[in-house]
């Protein structure tokens, strides 16, 4: 019986060593991988373009093509299909099938009698209903029907497998490793639960100002005690602390630029990552800018142009919080199959009606 406390302590030490090894293994994989990160793009960029049915006609005399196009453009404009070219070799696109309620030849006789004897044959085919946005989409679309395409270089690069140069990729992976290290520190400091549980349910966030390559704020999930204090929400609040703001009480530094990071955690991270810079830019309020002769519109607003690194894909609440905080980019390591709002269940950052949208990247493991 006397050996039971010692045995229990030994088992706890063994568990902690195993959990420490799990996190260390993840950190090593994140840091050592040279594979590029993948952007999470809107569905219209990831999926094949949907098709719609149209009528095309083969013209009898090539000399009549110009006249036929002129008449069709006047009487049967393509409207929502204006990304398609009217002619492909000797075939002419007449109209969408949905516009025709009678026999196609009767439709031509009634609506464009000038062309009733011009066509040799009329067929119904499928054509792309929307314009291609990427070269790979255009390559597939052009097999069906000719269309207009103007490639956007940045979008092409974003959709590629080599968006980030290796030196920048190394920085992104280091910041994600800090998110894992934050989990390890909180696990040791608070004994919240097993590592596997933390990695599968809770979250950690690291906020970086890329203009100075510095970690501005760090946060760990506290929603087991407070339903709204997800790590992303806490991270935004911690950023606010570097700007004389913040709504939640938490252990912070007296030094304003470093007030977004717990003091003890900061000491730990500085030892683990001596080459990483910590702290926000010196905060200058709008009032101070006005006093200095500025128009008052250049003051910082929360996470404007910041990058946020999360262990797990954020939920809808956190994703919208990051939107309102004006984040520039969001990086996450693990998918959140049940509640993820940036890939798994939705792609909130691609909703066109939002007044701010950020880029999202994953693929660290």
Secondary structure as UniProt FT lines:
FT   TURN            2..3
FT   HELIX           4..32
FT   STRAND          38..39
FT   HELIX           43..46
FT   STRAND          51..59
FT   HELIX           62..64
FT   HELIX           65..75
FT   HELIX           79..81
FT   TURN            82..83
FT   STRAND          87..88
FT   TURN            89..90
FT   STRAND          91..96
FT   HELIX           97..99
FT   HELIX           104..111
FT   HELIX           113..115
FT   TURN            116..118
FT   STRAND          119..128
FT   HELIX           135..141
FT   TURN            142..144
FT   HELIX           153..158
FT   HELIX           166..190
FT   HELIX           195..201
FT   STRAND          204..209
FT   TURN            210..213
FT   STRAND          214..220
FT   TURN            223..225
FT   TURN            227..228
FT   HELIX           231..241
FT   TURN            242..244
FT   HELIX           256..258
FT   TURN            259..260
FT   HELIX           263..272
FT   TURN            273..275
FT   STRAND          277..278
FT   HELIX           286..291
FT   TURN            292..293
FT   TURN            302..305
FT   STRAND          306..312
FT   HELIX           316..324
FT   TURN            325..326
FT   STRAND          329..334
FT   TURN            337..339
FT   TURN            341..344
FT   HELIX           348..350
FT   TURN            352..353
FT   STRAND          359..362
//
